[in-house]
Amino acid sequence: MLIPVLIGMSIITFSIVHAIPGDPAKAILGEKATPEAVAQLKESMGLGKPLFIQYVDYVKGILSGDLGTSFITKTSVAEEIGPYLAATMELSFAAMVIAVFFGMNLGILAAWRHNTGVDYTAMVIAIIGVSVPVFWLGLMEQWVFAQDLSWLPSNGRIDARMGFEPITNFYFIDALIQGDFVAFGDAFRHIILPAVALGTIPMAYIARMTRSSMLEVMRSDYIRTVRAKGVSEFLIIYKHTLRNAFIPILTVFGLQMGLLLGGAILTETIFSWPGIGRYVYEAINNRDYPVIQSGILIIAFIFVMINLIVDLLYAWIDPRIQYGKE
């Protein structure tokens, strides 16, 4: 289903982008541009062709590895989008680590101490995590930890005064490759606040799913048998229960990771994080069609690839699941 999903996504994106009010040629030249200049620019950008021909040219470019050229910067999107994509992937991964660590442990603790104060407290934390808007949480983090306490920086990926030169645009990897542990520490300090803000909602979903899935498995006969044999509660929870409860939790992992990649725009805006969300948002304001189409298509591709990997992991976790066999 991956290929038809991407084809459908390209058609929908192309159609909606070209329905955005406004003329990219006028956005570039300004409101005082003459009609002749606007028409000439539109022709040079290929916007004078019928939409179907434009779509065919767009698909041909994608298949040949050409994502088009930005109307604003006149730079190849394939070259320009790399640093933005790396920034968002780094932020999303950090947010997911926070969400998985705290979410799974909250859910396990709630299931382990079901119908106790611990369970109720964990679920209240999860409900608050789902309910608190990301933009409000981000602003509160900046106010408390950056402005009042001055513990952490409030924007950017790294202190510009350090003169750090990235290689792969993944700052943590680049700092380790160069052996620059000062830059590594500074990048770590910069990512804490946006990662916490972005990871709060997936943490809450993971906590609730872990709890419900664990409770379902803990009520099964074989868990009662294991408990009757005198196995310690710790091994029952982490060895016997968690693995069998992991498939629904893994599904949430995949969905939330995909949503983080595409939904980080608020966090990136608040913390001035140069990610793909802000990149596409600015392109929408400038009617930069190639950037918008390519950015959304890349996010969609990563999303379906993550879900494909999750589907394949099902069979690894549960040997009873076999693909391609009746």
N, C-alpha and C positions, 0 to 999 in steps of 0.2 A: 504493500500500500504506500510505501515511501514515495515512489515515483509519481503516481497520480495525485498524491497530496501536494507535492511540490509544483506540479503542473497547474493544479487548481489554485494554489497560492499565488503563483506568478500571474495568472489571469486576473484574479481578484485584485491583487495589488496594483497591477498595471491599470485596470479599469478605474479603481477608486482614486489613484494618484492623478490621473488625467481629468477626474471630475472635480478636483480641488479648485475652488474659485481663484481667479487671478491668472495672470499671464507671466510665465517665467522671463520672457524677453523684456517685458516692462519692468519686472522686479530688478533685472540686471541694469537696464539703461536708465531707469528712473521715470517718474511720471511725466516729465517734460520732453521725453523722447518723441521724435517725429514718427508718424505711421510708417514711413518708408524705412527708417532705421530699424523699427520693431520687426517689420516684415522680413527685412534682410537678415536680421539676427535669428529669427525663427527658422528661416530657410537653412541657415548655416548649422543650426542645432538639430535639424531633421524634424522639426515640429510641424512643418508644412505638409508632410505626407499623411495619408489616411491612417487612422489608428491601427488598423489591422496590419498594415505594412510596418508601422513603427514597432508593433509587438513582435512580428516575425524577425525584424532586425535585432530586437532586444534578446530574443531567444537564441538567435544565431551567435550573438556576442557572448552570451553565457556559456554556450556549448564549446566555444573556442577559448574560454577563460577570460573574456573581456567583459567587465561589468559596466563599461561605459566610462564617459568622462564627465566630471562635475561641471555643470554650467557656470558655477561661480568661481571656482579655483582653477579651472581648466587643467585639472590633474586627473590621472586615471584613478577611478574609484578603487580598483583592486590594490593599488599602491597606497592610497590615502587611508583606507578603512582599517588597515592592519593594526596600528597603534590604538585606535579606539576600541576595536574588538578585543584586543589583549587586555586593555584596562577593565572592560566590563567582565570578561571571563575571570580575571584575577579577583575582582570584587565579589562576583557571584560565588566563586569557589570558597572564598573566605567566609561569606555569609552562610553558605551551606554547611561548612564545617561547624560553625557556631550553632546553626539550627539542628543539625544531626546530633551533636554532642549533648546539648541541653535538652532538646526535644525528646530524644530517645530515653535519656535517663529520667526525665520527668515522667514520661509515660510508663516506664518500667516501675518506678517508685510508686506511682499511683495504683498500678495493677497489683503490685506486691502488697501494698497496704490498703487494699480496697475497702471502701466505706469507713475510712478513718479520717482523722484530721489531715493527715499527710495527703491522702487522695483528694480531698476537697481543696486543699491549698494548691496542689499541683494543677488541678483543673481550673481554678480561679486564675492562676497565672497564665494558663493557656488561653482562656477566654479574653483576658486583658490583652494578650499578645495579638490575637486576631482583631480585636476591636480598636486598638490604638492606631490612628493614621500614621503612615510612614513619615509624612512631611512634618507632622507635629513632633513625633519622637526625635527626628533628626534635628529640628530646631532646639528642642529641649536639651539634647546632648551637647550641641554647640554652646548653648547658654551656660550650662553647668560645668562641663568638663573642659571646654576651650576658653570661655570668657572668664567665668568666676574663679575656677580652680587652676586654670592654665596648665592642665596636665597633658592635654593632647591637642594637636593641630586641628583646625576646623575645615580645611579645604585643601584640595590638590592631592597628588599621589606622593610627592616627595618635595623636600625643601629645594627650591630653584637655586639657592645660593651654593648648594653642594657641588654643582657642576657635573652631576652624574650623567653619563652617556649610556643609554640602554643599547642592548644588542638585539634581543628578541622582543623587546617591549613588554616582557613580563619582568617587572622590576625585582621581584624576589629571586628569580632564577638568574637574572643578569648580575645582581649584587653578589650572589654566591659564585658565579663563574669568574667574576673579577676579583673575588676575595675581599670585597669592600663591605665589611660587617657594619660599619657606621651607616652606610646607605641602606643596608638591609634593616637595621634597627629603625631608621627614620621612615622607611616605607612601611614597616610594621606599625609604627605609631600613627601614621596617616590613615591606614586602612581600618583601624579599630572602630571608630565611630560610625562610618558609613556601613561597615559590615554588620555591626550590631543592629543598626536601624533597618537594614534590608533583610536581615535574617530573622527578625522577630516574628513575622507572620508565618513563614514556613516552619519555624520552631514550634509554634502553637499547633499547627496542623499535624505535624509529626508526633507531638506529644499525645494528642487526642487519638490519632490512629493507632499509635503504639499501645496505648492503654486498652482500647477496645479490642484490638487483635490479640493482645496478651491475655486478657480476661477470657476470651472465647476459647483459647487453647488451654488455659489453666483449668477450665471446667471439664476437659475431655477425660476419658477413662484411663488412657495411658499415663497421664500426669498423676492421677490418683494412685496408679500402680507404682510409679516411680517413688512417689512420696511414701507409700506403704513399705517400700523396701528400705526406708531409712536414709535415702539420699539427702544431702544437705539442701536447704532451701536456696542457697546461692547457686548451686549447680542446676537445680530444677529450673530456676528462672533464666539463667544465662546460657545453659547448655541445651536443655530439652525444650523449653518454652519459646525462647526468643527465635531460634532458627525456624521453628514451625509457624511462628507468627510473622515472619519477616516478609513474606510476599506482598501483603497489602501495604506494609510500611515502605517497601521498595518502590511500589507504584507511586506513592506520595513523593518519594525522593525524586523520581524522574520527572513528574509533573511540576513540582516546585522548582527544580533546577532550570527547567525550560522557561518557567514563568519569571524566574529571577533575571535571566538573560534579557528577556524582552520587556520586563517591567521595572527596570532599575532607573528609569528616567527621572523620577522624583528625587530619589536618593542622589543621583549624579548631579542634578541641578542644585540641590541644597548644599552639597559638599564640593561643588565645582570639580567634580570627578570627570575627566575627559574620556567618557565612555561612548559606546555606540548609541545609547539612548539619546544623549544630548546631541550627538552628531546627526542623527536622523531628525530630531526635533528642529534643529536649526535649518536643516535641508527643507523641511516642510514649510517653514517660514519664508524661505527663499525660492520656493517652487522648484527645487533642484531635483527633477524627476529621476535621473540615474542614481543619485545617492539614496533617495527614498526607496526606490524599487530594490536596489541591491542590498541595502541595509536590512529591510524587512525580509527579503528572501534568505539572506544568510542566517538571520535569527530563526526563521522557520526551519531551515535545513538543520541547524544545531538542535532545535527542539525535537524534530522527528528522529534524528540520530540518537539522541539521549533516550528516547522512548524505545527505539529499536534495541539499544544495548540493555535496557531494563527488561525487555521481553526475553532476550537471550539469557539473561541472568536467572530468570525464573527456572529454567531447566537445570542450571548449575546448582541452585539452592534446593530444588525439589526434583530428585531423579525420576519421579513419576510423570513429570511433564516432558513430553518428547515432541519436537516439531517435525513436520513432514511425514508423520506416520499415523496410520489409522489406529 
